[in-house]
Amino acid sequence: MRICCSGPRRSRRVPAASLSAAVSAHWIDVDPTSVEAHRAAGRAALELQRIAQAAAHYRLVLASSPQGVDAEFALLEAELAVSDNIYGARQLADRLAVSFPGSGAALRMQAFTALRADDPAAAARDFEAALALPAGADPGATDGSAADGSAAGGSEAGSGRSPALERRELQQGLCGPASWRAM
């Protein structure tokens, strides 16, 4: 008889995730504008399989981060790359990419989560959409579903990178970071 080792690990993680959710909820009560509090709440919600709640928190993080939308998507991509909730990470990426259709970083994150969830056709479609974005696309453009509608625009202008450079990075990103190769 083989004993699965993921059961005990998961049983220890769920209470930790519940505790993280409670702590981040209190943190948000104390400081509702804290980007870090919403990031922690989103991370806990994802681990607890509350995808809609995670998307709402991460949408607020993306819209209000001083680093800009693309930088936040890069951080989120790294978080999702190591998430145990592979399919939840994909659902989260799909929801966020819809909210930020002008962001190549969002489409890249969506593509990598699709690859990790073993859906290469969706990944190819998302990479193709990222490469098809117009040269001056605003990564902060939303469909109106962001928390306050003030998506952190200007991250592309403030980054000092040309659209051609971003396209090349997306094309090179097809191989993915080392953590994706170890799937």
Secondary structure, DSSP 8 states (H G I E B T S, - for coil): ----SHHHHHHHHHHHHHHHHHHHHHHHHH-TT-HHHHHHHHHHHHHTT-HHHHHHHHHHHHHH-TT-HHHHHHHHHHHHHT-S-HHHHHHHHHHHHHH-TT-HHHHHHHHHHHHHTT-HHHHHHHHHHHHTS-TT--TT---S-SSSS---TTHHHHHT--HHHHHHHHHHTTS--HHHHT-
